[in-house]
C-alpha cells in the first residue's frame, strides 16, 4: 500500500521506540501474535527483537513486508487456547467493532503468564475526543475497512482499566508514550494473563 511506503521510515522509528518501551517485560524467543498487524512494519521490528515464532493477523491485507500472515474476521482468532507468549495490539482496539471481544480472544490464545502489549490512543478531554473522531473518519476513508464508514471505539484510561479488570487481566506496567503537549494520550499497557 502506497501510504505505508510513504510513512515507512517514520513507522520503523516508532516501532523501534515501542520495542524499547517493552524490553523489560518481554523475553526474546517468544511466540508472538500481532493482532491487527496492518503494514507489518511493527510486527517485523518486534519479531526481530523478541519473537522466534510469530504471525500477524488483520481484517484486510495491507502488508508491505512478507511477514507470516492470516486474514481474520475481526471477532474470533483462529488459534487454539494457550498458544502465544505475547499478543501485540498496536493502535488497533479503537478501530475494532468489538474491542472487548478481541481482548477476550487475546487472553484465550495467550499462555498463562503471557503478556498482552497494548498501544492505544486515549482521549482525555474534549479536544482529544474530537481529534480521535477525525482520525477514525480519515482512517476509514484511507483504508476502507468499512467502506469509508469507520466506527471507532476510543476510550479513556479509566474505561480501559475497567475493561481489563472485568477480563481478569492484570496491568503490570503502563506508560504514556507521547509528549505532554499532545492532547491525545498514546498509552502503553502491558497486561498479564493470570
Protein Blocks (a to p, Z undefined) as FASTA:
>chain_A
ZZlmmmmmmmmmmmmmmmmmmmmmccehiacddehklnommmmmmmmmmpmbdcdddfbd
cbfbdcdddddehlaccbdehkbfbdcdehklmmpfblmlmmmmmmmmpcehiacddddd
ddedjklmmmmmmmmmmmmmmnomngopaccdddcfklmmmmmmmnopacfbdcdfbdfk
lmbacdddddddZZ
